[in-house]
Amino acid sequence: SAVISQKPSRDICQRGTSLTIQCQVDSQVTMMFWYRQQPGQSLTLIATANQGSEATYESGFVIDKFPISRPNLTFSTLTVSNMSPEDSSIYLCSVKESYEQYFGPGTRLTVT
Amino acid sequence: QKEVEQNSGPLSVPEGAIASLNCTYSDRGSQSFFWYRQYSGKSPELIMSIYSNGDKEDGRFTAQLNKASQYVSLLIRDSQPSDSATYLCAVNRGSNDYKLSFGAGTTVTVRA
């Protein structure tokens, strides 16, 4: 499976600021996704990152809060904007290969 | 009704025993079913995928699928302490939908 890396691995941010998370894949993939895993919870899909077009957001997530870029088939960014403590979560990118999805190592975000 | 439900756990089994994890899903159009293992502080790792009714075995893991009952399970034979983790059931959202819905997870502890 593809090798997926994320930067940063963790960060502590102040409320009201923004953080951009990078996801890099070692091969070209058509579909990339961003998920959130809140403390003690399961995974929730934020959006599908589409190459060359706007991301497709799930119910409850909006572009102003979570802008996503996908400039090519190996890279995507997720920005968490105007952060509040409720945004403290692990953010994960994943890629689809055939029918399966594989996850990056995640970014642990703490908002104070 | 939640899209994907798992037995709540936690599940504690002695070393060498069989751990049995269950998952039910609500969308009859779902066609792809996955089990992920997530160690504490790590990202989910795909351990099994199953697409057809019946059993699929991979080493000590067996996935079982019954589409008529909308039920998928994972058996871990000869459980080892290294199997202690949270196991997430994931199901695609419907026919021709690649997006995944995740269950809340079942935490398994294998007692040495």
Chai-1 contact restraints between the chains, C-beta under 6 A:
chainA,res_idxA,chainB,res_idxB,connection_type,confidence,min_distance_angstrom,max_distance_angstrom,comment,restraint_id
A,S42,B,F102,contact,1.0,0.0,6.0,A-B,restraint_1
A,S42,B,A104,contact,1.0,0.0,6.0,A-B,restraint_2
A,S42,B,G105,contact,1.0,0.0,6.0,A-B,restraint_3
A,L43,B,F102,contact,1.0,0.0,6.0,A-B,restraint_4
A,L92,B,S43,contact,1.0,0.0,6.0,A-B,restraint_5
A,Y99,B,S32,contact,1.0,0.0,6.0,A-B,restraint_6
A,E100,B,L46,contact,1.0,0.0,6.0,A-B,restraint_7
A,E100,B,S49,contact,1.0,0.0,6.0,A-B,restraint_8
A,F103,B,S43,contact,1.0,0.0,6.0,A-B,restraint_9
A,F103,B,P44,contact,1.0,0.0,6.0,A-B,restraint_10
A,P105,B,S43,contact,1.0,0.0,6.0,A-B,restraint_11
A,G106,B,S43,contact,1.0,0.0,6.0,A-B,restraint_12
